[in-house]
Amino acid sequence: MVMRYFKMPVMSATEMRSALILQAEEALQLTRDKVSVDWCIQERPRGKAEAPSLVKEGVLAAAPIKDVERQLEILSLAGLDPVIVDVRAMAVANLFLLLDERIGESSVCLVNMAPHSADVIVMRRLGGIYPYTVFCRASTWEQSPTFLAENIRDVLKYSEFKLDWDSVKRVLLTGEVPESKVFIEQLKTDLNVTVEVWNPLDVMTIKDQRVKDKVSESAAAASLLVPSLGLALRRS
């Protein structure tokens, strides 16, 4: 799968769809009949006296249709009825935007970690999301904090200097974050910004006893719920 931030002149819905599908074809090197494509337009709030923007910006997500259909088939075989397919980074960002009361204060970087990849998501104070996926070159992230920090720093620089977004003051880690304090301290040193772990369950009340028991057994178990909670917020 590929995720891409895009910015293009205002055009008709048909023209935009064609332009974005072309980007997906080029990124995946597949013809449009073999690509599943979707996108999210990011509307920036503007004042009453401000003229309408002449550009549209947002995030494009694309994947081979065969891979999407395979995931849907797995869910069907499990006896589930697939309703919404979402991108992990977008689901996590959706949950964060709902729960974090400080998002309006400044731009923030949310890093959702998996065993061999990490979604680096910059959320702009005035609205807008820039996601980027980093893949681990070592066997675990715990062994390569500097590599992760380098990639996070590149994403932050891109959002600040290329997209002209305000600078990020906080980096929040979620997902399968290594428990080693050395890992987080190294990120703080390399990035020179506040780095902390974000656990959405800290501000949520869990009513199901089985889920409570599972979460109390392991902090890692709680982290696995983050994309699912974000997905559950989708309405369409």
C-alpha positions in Angstrom: 0.0 0.0 0.0 1.1 3.6 -0.6 0.1 6.8 1.1 0.8 10.2 -0.4 0.1 13.7 0.6 -1.1 15.7 -2.4 -1.8 19.3 -3.3 -3.3 20.3 -6.7 -5.3 23.1 -8.3 -9.1 23.1 -7.7 -10.8 21.1 -10.4 -13.9 19.1 -11.0 -14.5 15.9 -9.1 -14.1 13.8 -12.3 -10.8 15.5 -13.1 -9.5 15.1 -9.6 -10.4 11.4 -9.5 -8.6 10.8 -12.8 -5.5 12.7 -11.6 -5.3 10.8 -8.3 -5.9 7.4 -9.9 -3.0 8.2 -12.3 -0.8 8.9 -9.2 -1.8 5.5 -7.8 -1.0 3.8 -11.1 2.5 5.3 -11.2 3.2 4.5 -7.6 2.2 0.9 -7.7 3.1 0.3 -11.4 -0.4 -1.3 -12.0 -3.2 -0.4 -14.4 -6.3 1.3 -12.9 -8.4 -1.9 -13.1 -6.0 -3.5 -10.7 -5.8 -0.7 -8.1 -8.1 0.2 -5.2 -7.9 4.0 -4.6 -9.4 6.4 -2.1 -8.5 9.8 -0.7 -9.3 12.3 2.0 -9.6 16.0 1.2 -8.3 18.2 4.0 -10.3 21.5 4.3 -8.4 24.2 6.0 -10.6 26.5 8.2 -10.6 30.1 6.8 -11.9 33.4 8.0 -15.0 35.2 6.6 -12.9 37.7 4.7 -10.5 35.1 3.3 -10.9 34.1 -0.3 -11.6 30.5 -1.2 -8.4 28.5 -1.7 -7.2 27.8 -5.3 -5.7 24.4 -4.3 -7.0 21.2 -2.8 -4.8 19.1 -0.5 -5.3 15.8 1.2 -4.0 12.2 1.5 -4.2 9.5 -1.2 -4.2 5.8 -0.3 -3.9 3.1 -2.8 -3.3 -0.7 -2.8 -3.6 -3.6 -5.3 -7.2 -4.7 -5.5 -6.2 -8.4 -5.0 -4.6 -7.5 -1.6 -7.7 -5.6 -0.5 -10.0 -8.5 -1.6 -7.8 -11.0 0.2 -8.2 -9.0 3.5 -11.9 -8.9 3.0 -12.1 -12.6 2.3 -10.2 -13.4 5.5 -12.8 -11.4 7.5 -15.6 -13.1 5.7 -14.1 -16.5 6.5 -14.0 -15.5 10.2 -17.8 -15.0 10.0 -17.5 -11.2 10.0 -19.2 -8.8 7.6 -16.7 -6.2 6.3 -18.2 -2.8 6.2 -15.3 -0.3 6.2 -11.7 -0.8 5.1 -9.4 1.8 6.6 -5.7 2.8 6.6 -4.1 2.1 9.9 -2.5 5.6 10.1 -5.8 7.3 9.4 -7.7 5.3 12.0 -5.1 6.1 14.7 -5.1 9.8 13.8 -8.9 9.8 13.9 -8.9 8.4 17.5 -6.2 10.9 18.6 -8.1 13.9 17.2 -11.2 12.9 19.1 -9.4 12.3 22.5 -6.6 14.8 22.7 -7.7 18.2 24.0 -4.4 19.8 23.3 -4.4 19.3 19.5 -5.4 22.9 18.9 -2.4 24.3 20.7 0.3 23.3 18.2 1.1 20.7 15.6 1.9 17.2 16.9 3.6 14.1 15.6 2.0 10.8 16.5 4.0 7.6 15.8 2.0 4.4 15.8 4.5 1.5 16.1 4.2 -2.1 14.8 6.9 -4.8 15.1 8.5 -3.9 11.7 6.9 -0.6 10.7 5.9 2.7 12.1 3.3 5.2 10.9 4.6 8.8 11.4 1.6 11.1 11.4 2.0 14.9 11.6 -1.3 16.7 12.6 -1.4 20.4 11.9 -2.8 22.8 14.4 -5.0 24.5 11.8 -6.2 21.2 10.4 -4.5 18.6 8.1 -2.7 15.3 8.4 0.5 14.2 6.8 1.2 10.4 7.2 4.4 8.5 6.3 5.2 4.9 6.9 8.7 3.9 8.0 10.0 0.3 7.8 12.4 -1.1 10.3 15.8 -2.3 9.0 16.8 -4.2 12.2 15.0 -7.1 13.8 13.2 -4.8 16.3 12.7 -1.1 16.8 14.4 -1.3 20.2 17.7 -2.0 18.3 17.3 1.0 16.0 16.0 4.1 17.8 18.4 6.4 15.8 17.1 5.1 12.5 13.5 5.8 13.6 14.5 9.3 14.9 16.2 10.1 11.5 13.0 9.2 9.6 10.8 11.1 12.1 13.1 14.2 11.7 12.8 14.0 7.9 9.0 13.9 8.1 9.0 16.9 10.5 11.3 18.9 8.2 9.1 18.1 5.2 5.9 19.2 7.0 7.6 22.4 8.2 9.6 23.5 5.2 7.8 21.9 2.2 4.2 22.2 3.4 4.8 25.3 5.4 3.1 23.9 8.6 4.1 25.2 12.1 6.8 23.2 13.8 6.0 20.2 15.9 6.6 20.5 19.7 5.5 17.0 20.8 6.2 13.5 19.5 3.8 10.9 20.9 4.4 7.1 20.7 1.7 4.6 20.6 1.2 1.0 19.4 3.8 -1.6 20.2 6.3 0.8 21.8 9.5 -0.9 23.2 9.4 -0.9 27.0 13.1 0.1 27.3 13.6 3.6 28.8 16.8 3.8 26.8 14.8 3.7 23.6 12.7 6.7 24.5 15.6 8.6 25.9 17.5 8.1 22.7 14.6 9.4 20.7 14.4 12.5 22.9 18.1 13.1 22.4 18.1 12.7 18.7 14.9 14.7 18.1 15.4 17.4 20.7 11.6 17.6 21.4 9.3 16.2 24.0 8.8 12.5 23.5 6.2 10.6 25.5 4.0 7.5 25.2 0.3 8.1 24.4 -2.2 5.5 25.6 -5.8 6.3 24.7 -7.2 3.9 27.3 -5.9 6.2 30.0 -8.9 8.5 29.4 -11.4 5.8 28.5 -13.7 3.6 30.7 -13.6 -0.1 29.8 -16.8 -1.9 30.7 -16.2 -5.3 29.3 -14.5 -7.5 31.9 -12.7 -9.7 29.5 -11.1 -6.7 27.8 -10.2 -5.2 31.3 -8.5 -8.5 32.2 -6.6 -8.7 29.0 -5.4 -5.1 29.2 -4.3 -5.4 32.8 -2.2 -8.4 31.9 -0.1 -6.6 29.3 0.4 -3.0 28.2 1.2 -4.4 24.7 -2.4 -5.9 24.6 -3.8 -2.4 25.1 -1.8 -0.9 22.3 -3.3 -3.4 19.8 -6.7 -1.8 20.4 -5.7 1.7 19.1 -6.3 1.1 15.3 -9.5 -0.8 16.1 -10.9 2.0 18.3 -10.1 4.6 15.6 -11.8 2.4 13.0 -14.9 2.0 15.2 -15.4 5.8 15.0 -16.0 5.7 11.2 -19.5 6.5 10.2 -19.2 6.3 6.4 
